[in-house]
Amino acid sequence: MTTAQKLSFDVQLSDHARTVAEREQVLANPGFGQSFTDHMISVDYTEGEGWHDARLMPYGPLTLDPATSVFHYAQELFEGLKAYRQVNGSIATFRPYANAARFNASALRMAMPELPEDAFVESLELLVQADKDWVPTTEGHSLYLRPFMIATQPALGVNYPSRDYKYMVIASPAASYFSGGVKPVSVWLSTEYTRAAPGGTGFAKCGGNYAAAFVAQRQAVAQGCDQVVWLDAVEHRFVEEMGGMNLFFVFGDRLVTPALTGTLLPGITRDSIIAMAGELGLRVEEGRISIEEWQAGCESGELTEVFACGTAAVVTPVGSVKGADRAWTVGDGGSGPVTLKIRDELVGIQYGSRPDAHDWVHKIC
Ligand SMILES: *Cc1c(COP(=O)(O)O)cnc(C)c1O
């Protein structure tokens, strides 16, 4: 029922938007997720009534009752995608309907209401149009869009999901993850902690998954590594993914990526790479790879490259691997040619310098 609901957004433009000079100062060095634009989207949901009060409004803080259920039981989910300044000057996002569908898949798992896909995409369009001057023109930079939903009923009962929700979108200019070139990351194999178990929430982009991951990420850093690689929760042997990126293993012209078994996040970057691999002369298998196969493949030279992929960092090489009782290097520890070819192709499509054969680019303005 809710998926057929048509929303109309009220537009309240900010009367205290940042000046051109203030905006230019942020855009000169945006970092990631630190500064936000002048507007945001807010849509409320009430059981029985559905979605209502859809609006674009000035960016600002929320006032919430301390009993609001999201603070206690973490009924929350989010999405992440980017608006890219195209080489011809227009602005576009990449596969926003795929994010809308994943948002609703997460919502079903978290017993939260689905948002009509058209309303999700329209909310992004309205925010990007209002804040279009915040979409960086610097090569490789973008405007990161963060849709999310929280449970807003002020009630501590733990037996039922919230009756009320709020959907929002905020936007943050983002620098290239690759400033200073494509830097390979070092990864830590987490055998003490797991991210997701069968039947759990691994496939949902819900905040709790990330809250539970920080301790392992901190352990990775303490071990001198950049990122965690999560292993399966049953045998602690099979590779699942990284903290916010999916993994691909390159055996010459054959790519292997862990299959979507419900415990890993179905990345849209992952899906895009699978879809375009054939055009780049590569074969893809969705399967299973153990840490023993990973190490043996690198030692025999059969496994030539490993890369991680996701919206934030696009495609990042994995240079070295460390675990409690083992450590090894992938290839020569640098960025391999297959990784760079895939990255260039994807970035080219996203910024409009390569043909968009799959109709993935969604023009906004
Ligand atoms: C968001 C995310 C990804 C990557 O998804 P994309 O749609 O490609 O950005 C991968 N793993 C996790 C855990 C994530 O949260």
The ligand as an SDF file (V2000), in Angstrom:
LIG
                    3D

 15 15  0  0  0  0  0  0  0  0999 V2000
   27.4960    0.4290    1.7870 C   0  0  0  0  0  0  0  0  0  0  0  0
   28.3170   -0.7900    1.9930 C   0  0  0  0  0  0  0  0  0  0  0  0
   28.9810   -1.4490    0.9500 C   0  0  0  0  0  0  0  0  0  0  0  0
   29.0800   -0.8850   -0.4460 C   0  0  0  0  0  0  0  0  0  0  0  0
   27.8530   -0.6430   -1.0530 O   0  0  0  0  0  0  0  0  0  0  0  0
   27.7910    0.3420   -2.3040 P   0  0  0  0  0  0  0  0  0  0  0  0
   26.3530    0.3320   -2.6830 O   0  0  0  0  0  0  0  0  0  0  0  0
   28.6650   -0.2090   -3.3490 O   0  0  0  0  0  0  0  0  0  0  0  0
   28.2640    1.6720   -1.8240 O   0  0  0  0  0  0  0  0  0  0  0  0
   29.6300   -2.6360    1.2240 C   0  0  0  0  0  0  0  0  0  0  0  0
   29.6620   -3.1510    2.4620 N   0  0  0  0  0  0  0  0  0  0  0  0
   29.0680   -2.5340    3.4950 C   0  0  0  0  0  0  0  0  0  0  0  0
   29.1460   -3.1510    4.8440 C   0  0  0  0  0  0  0  0  0  0  0  0
   28.3860   -1.3310    3.2970 C   0  0  0  0  0  0  0  0  0  0  0  0
   27.8170   -0.7080    4.3160 O   0  0  0  0  0  0  0  0  0  0  0  0
  1  2  1  0
  2  3  1  0
  2 14  2  0
  3  4  1  0
  3 10  2  0
  4  5  1  0
  5  6  1  0
  6  7  2  0
  6  8  1  0
  6  9  1  0
 10 11  1  0
 11 12  2  0
 12 13  1  0
 12 14  1  0
 14 15  1  0
M  END
$$$$
